[in-house]
Amino acid sequence: MSEERVIALEIALKAVLNTAREQGIDVEQLSEAAIDGLVKYHDYRSVHVANAANQIELAVDALEYPWPAVG
């Protein structure tokens, strides 16, 4: 995967999580549910699940409070 795509996906994940938080969704619970879903879905290889779970946790930890103003 290209570095540009990785960066774009990181930005996209943070934007989705920030928007969820702005809409009143508990992003901690959302991320835990997403990780649980990854673990339960057996079609993923375990190494990818662990890496994906880690990336979700890192994205939640990296959220900016409050959402930065654009401009």
N, C-alpha and C positions, 0 to 999 in steps of 0.2 A: 504494500500500500504506500502510495506516495506521501511524503511529509505534508504536502498541502492538504491532502484528504484527511490525514490524521488531525491536523490542526482544525480543519473545518468541522470534523465530528466532535472534537472536544468543545468547541464553541457552541455547536448545536445542542449538545447535551446540557451544558451550563444554561443556555437560554431556555430550554424546555423546563429544567428544574426551577429556575428563577420565576418563570411564568406560572408554574404550578404553585409555587409558594405565594406569589402575588394573588392568586385566585383562592387562597385559603387552604390549600392542600399541605399537609404536613410532609415535607420532602424527606424527612428521616424515615417516616413510616412508608412512604412511597418507594424509597430506595431499598428498604428492607424487603418489601413485597416483591420488587423487581428481582432482587437477588434470590429470594426464595423460589420465584418462578424459574429462574435460570437453573437452579439446583434440581428442581423437580422435572425439568424438561430433559429427558435422557438422550435426545438426539445430538446434543452438544458434547464435544470432547471435554473432559474434565479440566484440562489445562486452559482451555479457552474460557470455561465458566469461571475459574478462579481469577483469571486476568480481567474478565468483564466485571465481575463483582468488585474487584479492587478499583477499577476505573470508575464505577458508579460511586463508590465510597469517596474516592479522591475528588470527583466532581462535586459531590455534596459539600465536602469540606472546603472546596475552593469558591463556593458561592459568595458573592459580595453582598454585604448587608449595609445599607439598602442597595437595591439595584442601581447601578451608576446611571447618571443622566447622560443622554446622548446629545452631542452638539458641540 
